Amino acid sequence: MSKITSSTLLKFKQEGKKFTSLTAYDASFAGAFDSEGVDVLLVGDSMGMVLQGHDDTLPVSVEDIAYHTRCVRRGVKRALLIADMPFMSYATPEQAMTNAAILMQAGAKMVKVEGGHWLLETVTKLTERGIPVCAHLGLTPQSVHVFGGFKIQGRDADNAQRILDEAKALEAAGAQLLVVECIPAPLAKTISEALTIPVIGIGAGADTDGQILVMHDVLGISSGYIPRFSKNYLKQTGEIHTAIRAYIDEVETGIFPGSEHTFS
């Protein structure tokens, strides 16, 4: 089975083939997701909420991400493994390079950073030094206190244009993937069509090139509540491997996300 790389995902986009992503935090779940054919695994700073029990992602450290990246790496044979750069670990380009190196040495094949124009120099410098970058726009959880909560982004024309402009600029700076979170579906469609690189959506409608969900939401074990944009696949299937296969099938066939999971 061929390993998934950024080139693989670019080919999927060019062929119109939808691909799937999930968060993972240990070798066992990573191995299960990988064996069923999930294309991208993200060691997400979402662990701050779903593993550590915090109200947001801000307490997660580089050491936390590195530890779980090493765990996930041991369970992965095929999927592309991305590691989140946690809060304030990339405030300057120099800081970003130091911390990204730690995560790459832990086993990541790419790092993910949240933000727009202010990150362009950082993305360029990371890429020039052999560290692939996945950018993240829209609802960026590390900025939750700036947004005043977990709120939909890009609903007004000015903010929609800003997000589109930032997406284009991040691609030009060298980003190889882009995640867009909790933005209106028409905006996500526009961004996906405007960029050459693959765009992964979460709460962004069905027209992105790929989808990502938090594994705890897919398995219905998130504390608190399951977001509107997610779906409990374990509830409808009753078995983890079957749940993951159902998720993959629904993404590839365009069933998920449906209108009930989408913002306008």
Solvent accessible surface area in square Angstrom, and as a share of the most:
residue,aa,sasa,rsa
1,M,181,0.81
2,S,93,0.60
3,K,128,0.54
4,I,12,0.06
5,T,65,0.38
6,S,25,0.16
7,S,81,0.52
8,T,33,0.19
9,L,0,0.00
10,L,56,0.28
11,K,113,0.48
12,F,23,0.10
13,K,38,0.16
14,Q,128,0.57
15,E,106,0.47
16,G,59,0.57
17,K,79,0.34
18,K,54,0.23
19,F,0,0.00
20,T,1,0.01
21,S,0,0.00
22,L,0,0.00
23,T,4,0.02
24,A,0,0.00
25,Y,6,0.02
26,D,55,0.29
27,A,38,0.29
28,S,89,0.58
29,F,59,0.24
30,A,0,0.00
31,G,23,0.22
32,A,17,0.13
33,F,1,0.00
34,D,7,0.04
35,S,73,0.47
36,E,41,0.18
37,G,19,0.18
38,V,0,0.00
39,D,5,0.02
40,V,1,0.00
41,L,0,0.00
42,L,13,0.07
43,V,0,0.00
44,G,1,0.01
45,D,7,0.04
46,S,21,0.14
47,M,0,0.00
48,G,0,0.00
49,M,63,0.28
50,V,36,0.21
51,L,80,0.40
52,Q,72,0.32
53,G,61,0.58
54,H,76,0.34
55,D,126,0.65
56,D,20,0.11
57,T,5,0.03
58,L,43,0.21
59,P,67,0.42
60,V,5,0.03
61,S,40,0.26
62,V,17,0.10
63,E,122,0.55
64,D,40,0.21
65,I,0,0.00
66,A,4,0.03
67,Y,121,0.46
68,H,36,0.16
69,T,0,0.00
70,R,101,0.37
71,C,21,0.13
72,V,0,0.00
73,R,55,0.20
74,R,178,0.65
75,G,16,0.15
76,V,11,0.06
77,K,165,0.70
78,R,36,0.13
79,A,6,0.04
80,L,9,0.05
81,L,0,0.00
82,I,4,0.02
83,A,0,0.00
84,D,5,0.03
85,M,0,0.00
86,P,1,0.01
87,F,85,0.35
88,M,113,0.51
89,S,6,0.04
90,Y,8,0.03
91,A,43,0.33
92,T,64,0.37
93,P,23,0.15
94,E,102,0.46
95,Q,69,0.31
96,A,0,0.00
97,M,40,0.18
98,T,87,0.51
99,N,21,0.11
100,A,0,0.00
101,A,36,0.28
102,I,70,0.36
103,L,0,0.00
104,M,50,0.22
105,Q,156,0.69
106,A,9,0.07
107,G,12,0.12
108,A,3,0.03
109,K,103,0.43
110,M,2,0.01
111,V,0,0.00
112,K,8,0.03
113,V,0,0.00
114,E,10,0.05
115,G,11,0.11
116,G,6,0.06
117,H,91,0.41
118,W,144,0.51
119,L,0,0.00
120,L,49,0.25
121,E,99,0.44
122,T,4,0.02
123,V,0,0.00
124,T,46,0.27
125,K,51,0.22
126,L,0,0.00
127,T,51,0.30
128,E,123,0.55
129,R,133,0.49
130,G,57,0.55
131,I,17,0.09
132,P,33,0.21
133,V,0,0.00
134,C,0,0.00
135,A,0,0.00
136,H,8,0.04
137,L,5,0.03
138,G,10,0.10
139,L,7,0.03
140,T,10,0.06
141,P,18,0.11
142,Q,17,0.08
143,S,37,0.24
144,V,6,0.04
145,H,130,0.58
146,V,130,0.75
147,F,55,0.23
148,G,53,0.51
149,G,24,0.23
150,F,98,0.41
151,K,110,0.47
152,I,42,0.21
153,Q,25,0.11
154,G,7,0.06
155,R,146,0.53
156,D,71,0.37
157,A,84,0.65
158,D,118,0.61
159,N,56,0.29
160,A,21,0.16
161,Q,93,0.41
162,R,98,0.36
163,I,1,0.01
164,L,22,0.11
165,D,56,0.29
166,E,15,0.07
167,A,1,0.00
168,K,94,0.40
169,A,24,0.19
170,L,2,0.01
171,E,41,0.19
172,A,90,0.69
173,A,19,0.15
174,G,22,0.21
175,A,3,0.02
176,Q,67,0.30
177,L,0,0.00
178,L,2,0.01
179,V,6,0.04
180,V,0,0.00
181,E,18,0.08
182,C,4,0.03
183,I,0,0.00
184,P,11,0.07
185,A,19,0.15
186,P,87,0.55
187,L,16,0.08
188,A,0,0.00
189,K,84,0.36
190,T,62,0.36
191,I,0,0.00
192,S,6,0.04
193,E,122,0.55
194,A,47,0.37
195,L,7,0.03
196,T,89,0.52
197,I,21,0.11
198,P,3,0.02
199,V,0,0.00
200,I,2,0.01
201,G,0,0.00
202,I,15,0.08
203,G,6,0.06
204,A,1,0.01
205,G,0,0.00
206,A,37,0.29
207,D,68,0.35
208,T,0,0.00
209,D,20,0.10
210,G,0,0.00
211,Q,7,0.03
212,I,11,0.06
213,L,3,0.02
214,V,25,0.14
215,M,6,0.03
216,H,17,0.08
217,D,9,0.05
218,V,1,0.00
219,L,7,0.03
220,G,30,0.29
221,I,99,0.50
222,S,23,0.15
223,S,92,0.60
224,G,83,0.80
225,Y,157,0.60
226,I,59,0.30
227,P,26,0.17
228,R,132,0.48
229,F,24,0.10
230,S,7,0.04
231,K,48,0.20
232,N,40,0.20
233,Y,0,0.00
234,L,46,0.23
235,K,170,0.72
236,Q,97,0.43
237,T,43,0.25
238,G,65,0.62
239,E,77,0.35
240,I,57,0.29
241,H,67,0.30
242,T,50,0.29
243,A,0,0.00
244,I,1,0.00
245,R,117,0.43
246,A,20,0.16
247,Y,0,0.00
248,I,20,0.10
249,D,75,0.39
250,E,20,0.09
251,V,3,0.02
252,E,80,0.36
253,T,86,0.50
254,G,42,0.41
255,I,108,0.55
256,F,4,0.02
257,P,10,0.06
258,G,19,0.19
259,S,98,0.64
260,E,109,0.49
261,H,16,0.07
262,T,23,0.14
263,F,19,0.08
264,S,107,0.69
